[in-house]
Amino acid sequence: MKLKSDFSLIIADGQGIAHPRRFGIASHLGVLLNIPAIGCAKKRLVGKFQMPENISGAFTYLYDGEEKIGAVLRTKVNVKPLFISPGHLVDIESSVRIIISLIGKYRLPEPVREAHLYGNKLRVE
C-alpha cells in the first residue's frame, strides 16, 4: 500500500510499549516506517496506576512493576482517562504533551477521532 502523503508522526489507537510484550501496534508501525509513533488507547492492557485528578490535562504514570511504561491522561473533566504510551522515537512526557495539544472538544485527540469517524463511515457504505 502506498501512502498518499508524507507525515511525521503516527498516533495509533492502541498501545506502544504499554503492552505485555512491550511492542504494541504503535511500536510496530513506528519501527516499520521509522517515524515517531505514540499509542493512545481507551483501555489498559498492562500495568498499575493512580487515577489522575479530575481536571483536563492531569496525568499519572503507568507502571509495570518498577518500569514506567506510559501515562494515564485525563483529557476532559468527568470522562475516563486515556492510556498513552510511546511507540517509537518518542518519550512518555513528549507523548503526553503531543496528545494534549491535539485534544479538541472531545475525549480523543482529533486525529484518532477523525479516523474513527472515517472508518465508521466506510463500514456503513
C-alpha positions as YAML, in Angstrom:
chain: A
units: angstrom
residues:
- id: 1
  name: MET
  ca: [0.00, 0.00, 0.00]
- id: 2
  name: LYS
  ca: [1.37, 3.41, -0.94]
- id: 3
  name: LEU
  ca: [0.55, 6.32, 1.36]
- id: 4
  name: LYS
  ca: [-0.81, 9.44, -0.32]
- id: 5
  name: SER
  ca: [1.10, 11.98, 1.77]
- id: 6
  name: ASP
  ca: [4.13, 12.36, 3.97]
- id: 7
  name: PHE
  ca: [3.66, 12.56, 7.71]
- id: 8
  name: SER
  ca: [5.96, 13.00, 10.66]
- id: 9
  name: LEU
  ca: [4.08, 11.22, 13.46]
- id: 10
  name: ILE
  ca: [1.78, 8.25, 13.93]
- id: 11
  name: ILE
  ca: [-0.87, 8.18, 16.64]
- id: 12
  name: ALA
  ca: [-2.22, 4.65, 16.90]
- id: 13
  name: ASP
  ca: [-5.48, 3.69, 18.55]
- id: 14
  name: GLY
  ca: [-3.71, 1.13, 20.70]
- id: 15
  name: GLN
  ca: [-0.59, 0.65, 22.77]
- id: 16
  name: GLY
  ca: [3.07, 1.38, 22.28]
- id: 17
  name: ILE
  ca: [5.34, -0.02, 25.00]
- id: 18
  name: ALA
  ca: [2.45, -0.33, 27.47]
- id: 19
  name: HIS
  ca: [1.92, -3.81, 26.10]
- id: 20
  name: PRO
  ca: [2.64, -7.21, 27.68]
- id: 21
  name: ARG
  ca: [5.47, -7.72, 25.15]
- id: 22
  name: ARG
  ca: [6.48, -4.02, 25.19]
- id: 23
  name: PHE
  ca: [5.71, -3.80, 21.47]
- id: 24
  name: GLY
  ca: [2.14, -2.82, 20.64]
- id: 25
  name: ILE
  ca: [0.67, -1.54, 17.38]
- id: 26
  name: ALA
  ca: [2.21, 1.93, 17.78]
- id: 27
  name: SER
  ca: [5.63, 0.34, 18.21]
- id: 28
  name: HIS
  ca: [5.13, -1.89, 15.17]
- id: 29
  name: LEU
  ca: [4.09, 0.98, 12.90]
- id: 30
  name: GLY
  ca: [6.81, 3.31, 14.17]
- id: 31
  name: VAL
  ca: [9.57, 0.76, 13.65]
- id: 32
  name: LEU
  ca: [8.29, -0.35, 10.23]
- id: 33
  name: LEU
  ca: [8.00, 3.22, 8.94]
- id: 34
  name: ASN
  ca: [10.91, 4.59, 11.03]
- id: 35
  name: ILE
  ca: [8.96, 7.60, 12.29]
- id: 36
  name: PRO
  ca: [7.86, 8.67, 15.77]
- id: 37
  name: ALA
  ca: [4.76, 6.84, 16.99]
- id: 38
  name: ILE
  ca: [2.50, 7.15, 20.02]
- id: 39
  name: GLY
  ca: [-0.07, 4.71, 21.35]
- id: 40
  name: CYS
  ca: [-3.31, 6.31, 22.53]
- id: 41
  name: ALA
  ca: [-5.64, 3.65, 23.93]
- id: 42
  name: LYS
  ca: [-9.01, 3.76, 25.64]
- id: 43
  name: LYS
  ca: [-8.19, 0.75, 27.81]
- id: 44
  name: ARG
  ca: [-5.17, -0.51, 29.73]
- id: 45
  name: LEU
  ca: [-3.57, -3.77, 28.71]
- id: 46
  name: VAL
  ca: [-0.95, -3.99, 31.45]
- id: 47
  name: GLY
  ca: [0.33, -2.01, 34.42]
- id: 48
  name: LYS
  ca: [-0.83, -0.22, 37.53]
- id: 49
  name: PHE
  ca: [-1.60, 3.45, 38.07]
- id: 50
  name: GLN
  ca: [-3.18, 6.02, 40.33]
- id: 51
  name: MET
  ca: [-6.24, 7.69, 38.78]
- id: 52
  name: PRO
  ca: [-5.33, 11.24, 37.66]
- id: 53
  name: GLU
  ca: [-7.11, 14.26, 39.11]
- id: 54
  name: ASN
  ca: [-10.47, 15.09, 37.59]
- id: 55
  name: ILE
  ca: [-9.15, 18.04, 35.56]
- id: 56
  name: SER
  ca: [-8.24, 18.33, 31.90]
- id: 57
  name: GLY
  ca: [-4.57, 17.61, 31.28]
- id: 58
  name: ALA
  ca: [-3.97, 15.79, 34.57]
- id: 59
  name: PHE
  ca: [-1.95, 12.61, 34.24]
- id: 60
  name: THR
  ca: [-0.21, 9.97, 36.28]
- id: 61
  name: TYR
  ca: [2.33, 7.40, 35.17]
- id: 62
  name: LEU
  ca: [1.54, 3.82, 34.26]
- id: 63
  name: TYR
  ca: [3.94, 1.27, 35.76]
- id: 64
  name: ASP
  ca: [4.61, -2.39, 35.23]
- id: 65
  name: GLY
  ca: [6.47, -3.27, 38.40]
- id: 66
  name: GLU
  ca: [9.20, -0.62, 38.70]
- id: 67
  name: GLU
  ca: [9.19, 0.16, 34.96]
- id: 68
  name: LYS
  ca: [7.42, 3.32, 33.77]
- id: 69
  name: ILE
  ca: [5.62, 2.31, 30.56]
- id: 70
  name: GLY
  ca: [3.20, 5.15, 29.86]
- id: 71
  name: ALA
  ca: [0.81, 7.71, 31.24]
- id: 72
  name: VAL
  ca: [-2.84, 7.80, 32.19]
- id: 73
  name: LEU
  ca: [-4.19, 11.10, 30.85]
- id: 74
  name: ARG
  ca: [-7.47, 12.79, 31.66]
- id: 75
  name: THR
  ca: [-8.41, 14.86, 28.61]
- id: 76
  name: LYS
  ca: [-11.71, 16.22, 29.92]
- id: 77
  name: VAL
  ca: [-13.40, 16.63, 33.29]
- id: 78
  name: ASN
  ca: [-15.66, 13.72, 34.28]
- id: 79
  name: VAL
  ca: [-14.53, 11.37, 31.49]
- id: 80
  name: LYS
  ca: [-12.46, 8.19, 31.54]
- id: 81
  name: PRO
  ca: [-8.74, 8.75, 31.02]
- id: 82
  name: LEU
  ca: [-6.71, 7.62, 28.01]
- id: 83
  name: PHE
  ca: [-3.65, 5.38, 28.18]
- id: 84
  name: ILE
  ca: [-0.72, 6.99, 26.40]
- id: 85
  name: SER
  ca: [2.48, 5.10, 25.63]
- id: 86
  name: PRO
  ca: [5.43, 5.80, 23.37]
- id: 87
  name: GLY
  ca: [5.75, 3.53, 20.39]
- id: 88
  name: HIS
  ca: [8.97, 4.59, 18.65]
- id: 89
  name: LEU
  ca: [11.37, 7.59, 18.70]
- id: 90
  name: VAL
  ca: [9.41, 9.49, 21.37]
- id: 91
  name: ASP
  ca: [9.40, 9.50, 25.18]
- id: 92
  name: ILE
  ca: [6.49, 9.38, 27.63]
- id: 93
  name: GLU
  ca: [6.48, 13.07, 28.51]
- id: 94
  name: SER
  ca: [6.60, 14.18, 24.87]
- id: 95
  name: SER
  ca: [3.83, 11.71, 24.05]
- id: 96
  name: VAL
  ca: [1.59, 13.26, 26.71]
- id: 97
  name: ARG
  ca: [2.35, 16.82, 25.53]
- id: 98
  name: ILE
  ca: [1.59, 15.92, 21.92]
- id: 99
  name: ILE
  ca: [-1.70, 14.20, 22.76]
- id: 100
  name: ILE
  ca: [-2.80, 17.14, 24.96]
- id: 101
  name: SER
  ca: [-2.06, 19.53, 22.08]
- id: 102
  name: LEU
  ca: [-4.39, 17.50, 19.81]
- id: 103
  name: ILE
  ca: [-7.42, 17.45, 22.13]
- id: 104
  name: GLY
  ca: [-10.40, 19.43, 20.87]
- id: 105
  name: LYS
  ca: [-13.95, 19.28, 22.16]
- id: 106
  name: TYR
  ca: [-13.91, 15.53, 22.72]
- id: 107
  name: ARG
  ca: [-12.09, 12.94, 24.82]
- id: 108
  name: LEU
  ca: [-9.97, 11.54, 21.97]
- id: 109
  name: PRO
  ca: [-7.29, 13.51, 20.14]
- id: 110
  name: GLU
  ca: [-8.69, 14.87, 16.87]
- id: 111
  name: PRO
  ca: [-6.66, 12.64, 14.50]
- id: 112
  name: VAL
  ca: [-7.86, 9.50, 16.29]
- id: 113
  name: ARG
  ca: [-11.44, 10.76, 16.47]
- id: 114
  name: GLU
  ca: [-11.43, 11.64, 12.76]
- id: 115
  name: ALA
  ca: [-10.03, 8.20, 11.90]
- id: 116
  name: HIS
  ca: [-12.85, 6.55, 13.89]
- id: 117
  name: LEU
  ca: [-15.46, 8.67, 12.11]
- id: 118
  name: TYR
  ca: [-13.97, 7.87, 8.71]
- id: 119
  name: GLY
  ca: [-13.75, 4.15, 9.48]
- id: 120
  name: ASN
  ca: [-17.35, 4.05, 10.67]
- id: 121
  name: LYS
  ca: [-18.48, 5.87, 7.51]
- id: 122
  name: LEU
  ca: [-16.73, 3.26, 5.35]
- id: 123
  name: ARG
  ca: [-18.47, 0.44, 7.22]
- id: 124
  name: VAL
  ca: [-21.90, 1.95, 6.58]
- id: 125
  name: GLU
  ca: [-21.39, 2.50, 2.83]
...
